[in-house]
Amino acid sequence: MTDETPATTEPTAPAAPAEAAPKTRGLRKTRVGVVVSNKMAKTAVVEITTRVPHPKFRKIVKQSTKFYAHDEENKAQMGDLVRIMETRPLSKLKRWRLVEVLKH
């Protein structure tokens, strides 16, 4: 007989995905808006105004949306122009975080 090792019936474990390739962060949406409220702890309400054409009449109309953004250091004051970025859900309403204060 030759010196051959017998084949095992146990399947080999697949390589972990973290070892195969480094995990890259996905692109995250950013918005610029005005702080309309900062009365909650570590939260700022940011209003974003977009200009879009009306579907039927094609006139440009303004649409405003409020986002609840996480502000860890309570830097944002009412009336500030801020940049926010999309993030994982932090609470029932918070899905954004404050990146920077652009203008006081």
N, C-alpha and C positions, 0 to 999 in steps of 0.2 A: 504494500500500500504506500501511497505517497503522503507527504506531509500537508494535506489540505485541511483547512479549518471547516468544520461543518457549518452549513447555513443556519442561521437562527430564525425562528419563526416570529420574533418580536419586530414590529415595524420600527424604523428609525424615526426619532423625533425630528420634526421639521425645524428649520432654523427660525429663530425669533425674528419678527419683522423689524425690530429696532436694530438688530445687527446687520440686516441686509442693506438697508438704506436709511439715512437719517431722515427723521420725520420733518416735513416742511410745513410751515404755518400757512393756512389758506389766506386768500385775499379778504380783507375786511373792509366794509363800507365805511366811509367817513363823511361827515356832514358838517357844515358851518351854520351856526344859528345864534340866536340871542337868548340869554337867560331871562326867563319870565318869573321864576320863583326859585328861592334857595332856602325856604323855611324849614325843610326837612333835614334831618341829620344825614350828612354824607350823600345828599341827593340834590341835583339841580334839574329843574324842568327847563328844557331848551326848545324854543319854537323855531321851526325851519319853514321858511317861506319859499315856495317854488312857483315859477311862472310857466303855465302850460296853456296850449291853445284849447279852447272849448271844442268838444267833439263835433258838434253840429254847426256852430256859428263861426268857428275859427278865430274868435277874438281871444287875445291873451288875457287870462284870468289868473289871479293869485290863489294859491292853495296853501294853507298853513297846517302844520302837523306838530304836535307836542311829543317830545321824547323825554323819558326819565333817564338821566345819566348819573352814573356813580361818580361822586366827587370826594375822594378820600380825604383830602386836606381842607375841604370847604373853601377853595380858592375863588370860585366863581361868585360874583355879586350880581344883583339884578341889573340888567341892561348891558352886561358884558357880551362881547362877541367871542364865541368859543368854538373849538373844533372838538367833535365827539367821534368815537369809533365804536363799531359794532363789537359786541363781546358775548360770552355765554350768559344765560339767564342768571341774574343775581338776586332777583326777587320776583314777585308776581308781575310787576310792570317794568322793572329795570333790565334792559338789554343793551345798554350803551354805557360807555365810560368816557369821562372827560380826558382829553389828550392835552390840550393847552388852552390858555386864555389868550386870545389874539389881541383884544383891545378892551381897556377898562372904560 
